[in-house]
Amino acid sequence: MSETPQEPEQPDAKQPAPEPSDTQSSDAERAAERSDAERAAESADAEQAAPAEPEGSKSLTFRITPVALLGVLAVIICATPLATTAGTWALLIYLIPLGLAVWILRTRTTFDAQQVVARTMFGRTKFGWDDVVSLRLDEKRWLKAVLRSGKEVQLPAVRVRDLPRVAAISGGRLPDPTTQE
């Protein structure tokens, strides 16, 4: 007897018929898969329906690279023979790498649409974009913000190469030097 595709399949006598609980679990799995697909579709629809964030709400942070902490580690290693053999007061030599690590981790400048925050090791200066008259390059290639009051605030970790990004986040308050020729 040959089987043809038109003939209905007959269950084998050796195979037991599927139990109702198996079909229910497979239906539950299908429902879970469908609900996952529906959730994904709903979230995609919500993302499309939600208005895009305005560019001004972003912030930009400039820091000293954390790779500089490897230099701090080298200072600790080099200071260890002196600190361990010269007496208990020589342990104070470890304050040097500790200070360097704090300086590296704390020093930063953050720009957002409304304000600029320049954080140094011992303090923080916060001012709005409306207070900024211009940016000035100091002798160490760092940028300084010149405020309306005449005060100059150093912007740690901000270099000349970062000016296009700073101009973009300022919302047009500072001109982009790359477009001016």
Secondary structure, 3 states (H helix, E strand, C coil): CCCCCCCCCCCCCCCCCCCHHHHHHHHHHHHHHHHHHHHHHHHHHHHHHCCCCCHHHCCEEEECCHHHHHHHHHHHHHHHHHHHHCCHHHHHHHHHHHHHHHHHHHCEEEECCCEEEEECCCCEEEEEHHHEEEEEECCCCCEEEEECCCCEEEECCCCHHHHHHHHHHCCCCCCCCCCCC
